Amino acid sequence: MEQLIANLSLGFSVALTLNNLMYCLIGCLLGTLIGVLPGIGPVATIAMLLPATFTLPPESSLIMLAGIYYGAQYGGSTTAILINIPGESSSVVTALDGYQMARQGRAGPALATAALGSFFAGTVATILLAVASPPLAQLAFKFGSAEYFSLMTLGLIAAVVLAHGSVVKAVAMIILGLLLGLVGTDVNSGMARFSFGVPELSDGIGFVAVAMGVFGLAEIMKNLEQNEEEREVFLAKVTNLWPSKQDFKDATPAVLRGTALGSLLGILPGGGAVLASFAAYTLEKKIAKDPSKFGKGDIRGVASPESANNAAAQTSFIPLLTLGIPPNPVMALMVGAMIIQGIQPGPQVMTERPQLFWGMIASMWIGNLMLVVLNLPLIGIWIKLLTVPYRLLYPAILVFCAIGVYSLSNASFDVVITAAFGFLGYLFVKLECEPAPLLLGFILGPMMEENLRRAMLLSRGDATTFFTRPLSATLLAIALLLLIVILLPAIRKKREQAFQEE
């Protein structure tokens, strides 16, 4: 306990410096803004901002990027409640009851419940992150190359299980990501592979170019298909903000359940905020005495998913910071940001860079507090922003993307690659292929290959090393079990139903 208090005081001493407070505020404001604006999620925004983080100290850049992620969970609920447009995919279910509450003149209590529930969930998840990380990092030090390879295999299979839509498409996306990760120079032999004689590809395909193209540019193309008329909406008026006693009575158990479920699902590979909010809403509906109230303005339909998505957004940092494994696309981008800063993600971050590790954890609590204080007074401004026509927004976003990618290595080739991945990302949208597994495969591919080769070298080419080491064998057994479960017809049908509400 004493050690934990000492670690947290170190974290707060880092997070409360004027510089880091400013970047935390910028991250929270940007996150809320992109949560409010439909069509630009945290993945696209973080991908676009990666080049800007080069010049910042590692602590400041990661504090800002983390703020964007959990800030987007707050912002998405504002528009979901007020105008029935979920700014963030994790706020889709919040719109079901939140918008009905707004139509009944109860927009204030709905927004306050979302903000307070998110703050409570964020606080609990931050404490959980601080408590669970040290023992998990200690366990990670026992991992050898074979265990890391098995853990990454489990991570990719879990991403398939929890990906939306077709299992076959999710597997195909992961394989494509793994193959793209192989482009470049072979670490062992020093020979260029899959570069097709293009010198710029000898260092591999840039992570920022892939992320920005597949998420950022593809998102813009998808939004340009919609007519501006479709964005004409009913604007709810916000009067009394404070929830009534009955609202508190109904919302409190839902917030507690949502926080618990979100904290658990955030840790799982492929999970994250979207899955947590859907699962929390489904759970509330299942245990309610009268499920017919849901979808008609029930406060539990706002409290539970909002708490769940915020808790999941924060606990998804646990596998990233302790094992170096990204559980979802946003965390994959955080790995990219850490590598750009010369930091190798994994358990050694806690011991080698305690200021970064604990400073980031402390900043999450400060960021959550900032979001509660900022969000409710700024509602009017966010709604005004929604009246800006998209035809004025997207050229600015495109220019910003191009400048950002070009500034990476001052090479126009990077801009061309980003554009190519933008078209590929748009093709994925049309084919209903989720790009998240591709990004996870792309990030984990080189790491998997490195650990596979190292394990084979250490065992003198004996492949049974993966099954004879207890920890590695356990992880592979869980991966195999997940694969069998997902292929069972009954489970597959249930899984399809779970994502149908979208």
C-alpha positions, 0 to 999 in steps of 0.5 A, a space after each residue: 500500500 505504501 508503495 502504491 501511494 509513493 508511486 501515485 504521488 510520483 505520478 501526480 508530481 509529473 501530471 500536475 506540472 503546468 506543461 502536462 496539465 496543458 497537454 491533458 486539457 488539450 487532449 480532453 478538449 480535442 477528444 470531446 470535440 471529435 466525440 461531438 463531431 460525427 464521423 471522426 473517431 478517436 482512432 482517426 484523430 490520434 492517427 492524424 496527430 501522431 506526427 505532431 507528438 514527435 516534438 513533445 516529451 514522451 510524457 506529454 504526448 502520451 498524456 495528450 493522446 490518452 486524453 483524446 481517447 477517453 475525452 471522445 467517450 464523453 463527447 459522443 454522449 452529448 450529441 447522442 442525447 441532444 440530437 440523436 447523432 452518436 458522435 462516437 460508435 460507443 455512444 450508439 446505445 446511449 442515443 436510444 434512451 438519451 434522445 428520448 429523455 431529451 425529447 421529454 424535456 429531460 436532456 439536463 438530467 441525461 447529460 449530468 448522469 452521463 457525465 457523473 457516471 463516466 467520472 465515477 467509472 473513470 475514477 474506479 478504472 484508474 484505481 484498478 489500473 494503478 493496483 493491477 499494473 504492478 503485479 501484472 508487470 511482475 508476471 510479464 517479466 517471467 515471459 520468454 519469447 515463446 510466451 510472448 508469441 503465444 500471448 500475441 496469438 491469443 490476442 489476435 484470436 480474441 480480436 477475431 472473436 470480438 470483432 463485429 460481423 463475419 469471422 472469416 472477414 476478421 481472420 482475413 483482415 488479421 492475415 492481411 495486417 500480418 503480411 503488411 507488417 512483413 514488408 521491409 528488411 529482414 532483421 536476421 539476414 538484412 535482405 529486403 523482402 516484399 519491397 518490389 524494388 521500391 527503395 522507400 519500402 526497404 524500411 517497411 510501410 509506415 505505421 502512421 500512413 496505414 492508420 491515417 489512411 485506413 481510418 482517417 481518409 476512409 472515414 472522410 470518404 464514407 461521410 462524403 457519401 451522405 447528403 447534408 440534408 441528413 444532418 438536419 436535426 431536432 435540437 433539444 433545449 437544456 434546462 435543469 441539469 441536476 437529476 432528481 432523487 428518483 433518477 439517482 436511485 435508478 441510475 446508481 446501480 446501473 452505473 455500478 454494473 456498467 463500471 464493473 462490466 466495462 472494467 473487465 471488457 476493456 482488458 480483453 483483446 479486441 474489446 474496448 469501449 464499443 463492446 462494453 457499452 453494448 454489453 452493459 445496455 443488454 445486461 440492464 435490459 435483461 435484469 430490468 423488471 420491465 424491459 419495455 421501458 428501455 428505448 423510451 427514455 429510461 435513465 438506466 439506458 444512459 447511465 450503464 453504457 456511459 459508465 461502461 464505455 469510460 471504464 473500458 477506455 481506461 482499463 484497456 491501458 492495462 495490457 498495453 502498459 504491462 504486457 506491451 500488447 494493444 487490446 484495440 486499435 486505439 491502443 495499437 496507435 498508442 504503441 506506435 506513439 511509444 515506438 516513435 518516442 523510442 520507448 519499447 512497450 512492455 513491463 520494463 516501462 514501469 521500471 525504466 520509466 516510472 515517471 511516464 507510467 505513473 504520470 499517465 495514470 495520474 493524468 487520467 484521473 485529472 483528465 476525467 475531472 477536467 471533462 466533468 467540469 468542462 463538458 456541461 458548460 460547453 454544451 452550447 458550443 458543441 451544438 453550434 459546431 454541428 451546424 458547420 457544413 461538412 464540405 468546409 470541414 473535410 478539406 481542412 482535415 485532408 490538408 492537415 493529414 497530408 502535412 502531418 504524413 509528409 512531415 514524418 520523413 519529408 517524403 511525398 511517397 508517404 502521402 501517396 501510401 496514405 492515399 492508397 490506404 485511404 482507398 483500401 480503407 474505403 473498400 473495406 467499408 464497402 465490403 463490411 470488413 472491420 479495419 481494426 483487426 488489420 491494424 492489430 495484425 500490422 502492429 503485432 506481426 513484426 513482434 510475433 515474428 521476432 519472438 517466434 524466431 528467437 524462441 526457435 533459435 533458443 530451442 535449436 529449432 524445436 517447435 515443441 518449446 511452445 507446448 512444453 513451457 507451462 505458461 505458453 501452453 496455457 495461453 495457446 490452449 485458451 486461444 484454441 478454446 476460443 477458436 472452437 467456441 466461435 466456430 460452434 453454430 449456436 455461439 456464432 448465431 448469438 454473436 451475430 445477434 449481439 452486434 445487430 443493434 448497430 
